[in-house]
Amino acid sequence: MTLYEFLVENENDQYQLVWDSGQYISSCVQGDFRIHLYAIDKFFVEIYYNTKTNAIVDKKSFTHGLLMEKYCPEINSSL
């Protein structure tokens, strides 16, 4: 699956693809949010959980760039 194929799916199907096909990579905390990073084929999806409301509030998909940098220290230290 490509990032474009993922993006043309409706939101519910996108979340289901993450749960079914995504490989968990890492997590980080930013304020009230716990952000989980998943890999699907050649792209990544961040799932944002609000820790106060215990609810998923957002998702962002990307192939590279600034969103990935916050995970680099954890990924590099696990190698």
FENRA-V326784 format. One record per residue. N is the residue number from 1. RES is the residue in one small letter. SS is DSSP state (@ for helix, = for strand, . for the rest). OMEGA is omega in whole degrees, -180 to 180 (NA if undefined). Layout:
n->N res->RES ss->SS omega->OMEGA
n->N res->RES ss->SS omega->OMEGA
This chain:
n->1 res->m ss->. omega->176
n->2 res->t ss->. omega->177
n->3 res->l ss->@ omega->179
n->4 res->y ss->@ omega->179
n->5 res->e ss->@ omega->177
n->6 res->f ss->@ omega->-175
n->7 res->l ss->@ omega->180
n->8 res->v ss->. omega->175
n->9 res->e ss->. omega->175
n->10 res->n ss->. omega->-173
n->11 res->e ss->@ omega->179
n->12 res->n ss->@ omega->179
n->13 res->d ss->@ omega->176
n->14 res->q ss->@ omega->178
n->15 res->y ss->@ omega->-180
n->16 res->q ss->@ omega->176
n->17 res->l ss->@ omega->177
n->18 res->v ss->@ omega->-178
n->19 res->w ss->@ omega->-175
n->20 res->d ss->@ omega->-171
n->21 res->s ss->@ omega->-177
n->22 res->g ss->. omega->175
n->23 res->q ss->= omega->180
n->24 res->y ss->= omega->-179
n->25 res->i ss->= omega->-173
n->26 res->s ss->= omega->176
n->27 res->s ss->= omega->171
n->28 res->c ss->= omega->180
n->29 res->v ss->= omega->175
n->30 res->q ss->= omega->-179
n->31 res->g ss->. omega->-180
n->32 res->d ss->. omega->-175
n->33 res->f ss->= omega->169
n->34 res->r ss->= omega->-176
n->35 res->i ss->= omega->180
n->36 res->h ss->= omega->-179
n->37 res->l ss->= omega->177
n->38 res->y ss->= omega->174
n->39 res->a ss->= omega->172
n->40 res->i ss->= omega->-178
n->41 res->d ss->. omega->-174
n->42 res->k ss->. omega->176
n->43 res->f ss->= omega->-176
n->44 res->f ss->= omega->176
n->45 res->v ss->= omega->172
n->46 res->e ss->= omega->174
n->47 res->i ss->= omega->-177
n->48 res->y ss->= omega->176
n->49 res->y ss->= omega->172
n->50 res->n ss->= omega->-176
n->51 res->t ss->. omega->179
n->52 res->k ss->. omega->-179
n->53 res->t ss->. omega->-179
n->54 res->n ss->. omega->-178
n->55 res->a ss->= omega->171
n->56 res->i ss->= omega->-176
n->57 res->v ss->= omega->-177
n->58 res->d ss->= omega->171
n->59 res->k ss->= omega->177
n->60 res->k ss->= omega->178
n->61 res->s ss->= omega->-176
n->62 res->f ss->= omega->177
n->63 res->t ss->. omega->-179
n->64 res->h ss->. omega->173
n->65 res->g ss->. omega->-173
n->66 res->l ss->@ omega->-180
n->67 res->l ss->@ omega->-178
n->68 res->m ss->@ omega->-173
n->69 res->e ss->@ omega->-178
n->70 res->k ss->@ omega->179
n->71 res->y ss->@ omega->-174
n->72 res->c ss->@ omega->180
n->73 res->p ss->@ omega->-180
n->74 res->e ss->@ omega->-178
n->75 res->i ss->@ omega->-179
n->76 res->n ss->@ omega->-179
n->77 res->s ss->@ omega->-180
n->78 res->s ss->. omega->-180
n->79 res->l ss->. omega->NA
